[in-house]
Structure formats: C-alpha cells, structure tokens
C-alpha cells in the first residue's frame, strides 16, 4: 500500500468512529484525530514520508513492530505506547482499519465513563479476527 493510500484509508476509518473530530493544533501539516478531545491518531508528511501514528497497547506494539517492517515506534510520541505506520507491502486494508479502531478504543477506555461515545470493551469486537 502506498503512503497516500495508507493515510487516506486511516483517515476514512477514523471519520467513521463515533465522537471523533479532526483538528490542526500543530499546523496544517498535522492531521490530528481526537475522540472527546484526546488524540488517537496523527497523520503527517513532515519527515518527507507519509506517516500514520497510532496509540497501541505496549505488548501489541512490540509484536506489531516484530511482524511488520512498516510499523516502527511512534514518531515524536512515547515509543512504548505509540506506533508509526509507513507505506509497504505487509499493511493491508483490514490491518490498517483494525489498528485505527484499536487506537480509538484504547483512548476511549481512558475517558470518564460519562464521556465515552461507545463501550470500548465491546465496540468493533465482532469484526476483529485474531492476528
């Protein structure tokens, strides 16, 4: 998957999630996707390469980095809790959508219950197959 397609797919997936907003707090070169004011995805080309940056559980992030050369530690983020997606052959539509949704669910789970737009324990679980 090329970089622009990767970014477009991630953005489309994020736009379909409940309670999300697209903001530009770091300038026009950073698309910042938030749920209830909390960041769950960043999209940028500031390095000269199209990137998608997502929150990930630490153990999951480590496993993903081992399995996919296109997944590296989070660019300008906590390297333990964030991952960066680069263009490449091992990233397909299903995996990108799953990673965006997982990032969203992790952030929603950290919100006070009254602010959660969905129940993160069950949201999108039916669509997810084991990796």
C-alpha positions in Angstrom: 0.0 0.0 0.0 1.4 3.4 -0.9 1.7 6.2 1.6 -1.1 8.4 0.4 -3.5 5.5 0.2 -2.4 4.4 3.7 -3.2 7.9 5.1 -6.5 8.2 3.2 -7.7 4.8 4.5 -6.7 5.6 8.1 -8.5 9.0 7.8 -11.7 7.4 6.4 -11.7 4.8 9.1 -11.3 7.5 11.8 -14.0 9.6 10.4 -16.5 6.8 10.8 -15.8 6.3 14.5 -18.3 7.8 17.0 -17.5 11.1 18.7 -14.3 11.9 16.7 -13.0 15.3 15.4 -10.2 16.3 13.1 -8.2 19.2 14.3 -4.9 21.1 13.4 -3.4 22.2 16.7 0.2 21.7 15.3 -0.4 23.4 12.0 -1.7 22.3 8.6 0.9 19.6 8.1 -0.5 17.5 11.0 -4.0 16.0 10.9 -4.9 15.2 14.5 -7.8 12.9 15.1 -9.3 13.1 18.5 -12.1 11.5 20.4 -13.6 13.8 23.1 -10.5 16.0 23.0 -8.0 13.1 23.3 -5.6 12.2 20.4 -5.9 8.7 19.0 -4.3 9.3 15.5 -1.9 11.7 13.8 -1.3 11.9 10.1 1.6 13.8 8.6 4.3 14.1 5.9 6.7 16.3 7.9 9.5 13.7 7.6 9.1 13.7 3.8 7.3 10.4 4.0 3.6 9.8 4.6 3.1 8.6 8.2 0.2 7.4 10.3 0.8 7.5 14.1 -1.5 5.5 16.4 -1.8 4.5 20.1 -1.2 0.8 20.8 -1.0 -1.4 23.9 2.7 -1.9 24.7 2.8 -5.6 24.2 0.8 -5.3 21.0 3.1 -2.5 19.7 6.1 -4.7 20.3 4.6 -7.7 18.5 3.5 -5.5 15.5 7.0 -4.0 15.2 8.5 -7.5 15.1 5.9 -8.7 12.5 5.9 -5.7 10.1 8.9 -3.7 8.9 6.4 -0.9 8.1 5.5 -0.5 11.8 8.0 1.4 13.9 7.9 3.2 17.3 5.7 6.3 17.4 7.2 9.3 15.7 7.6 12.1 18.3 5.5 10.1 20.7 6.0 7.7 23.6 7.8 4.8 21.9 6.2 2.2 24.2 2.5 3.3 23.7 2.5 4.6 20.1 3.3 3.1 16.7 4.0 4.6 13.3 2.7 3.1 10.1 4.8 3.5 6.9 3.9 2.6 3.4 4.6 -1.0 2.5 3.5 -4.4 1.3 2.6 -6.1 4.6 0.0 -3.5 5.6 -3.5 -4.2 4.1 -6.8 -2.5 4.5 -8.0 -4.9 7.2 -4.9 -4.4 9.4 -4.9 -0.6 9.0 -8.6 -0.4 9.9 -8.0 -2.7 12.9 -5.1 -0.6 14.2 -7.0 2.7 13.8 -10.0 1.2 15.7 -7.7 -0.3 18.4 -6.1 3.1 18.9 -9.6 4.7 19.2 -10.7 2.0 21.7 -7.6 2.5 23.9 -8.2 6.2 24.1 -12.0 5.8 24.7 -11.2 3.3 27.5 -9.2 6.1 29.3 -12.1 8.6 29.2 -14.5 9.0 32.1 -17.5 6.7 31.5 -19.9 9.6 31.0 -17.7 10.9 28.1 -17.3 7.6 26.3 -19.2 7.7 23.0 -19.1 3.8 22.9 -18.3 1.0 25.3 -14.7 0.3 24.5 -14.9 -3.3 25.8 -17.3 -4.3 23.1 -17.0 -1.7 20.3 -15.9 -3.3 17.0 -15.1 -6.6 18.7 -17.4 -8.7 16.4 -15.4 -7.5 13.3 -12.0 -8.4 14.7 -10.4 -11.7 14.0 -7.3 -12.9 15.9 -3.9 -11.9 14.3 
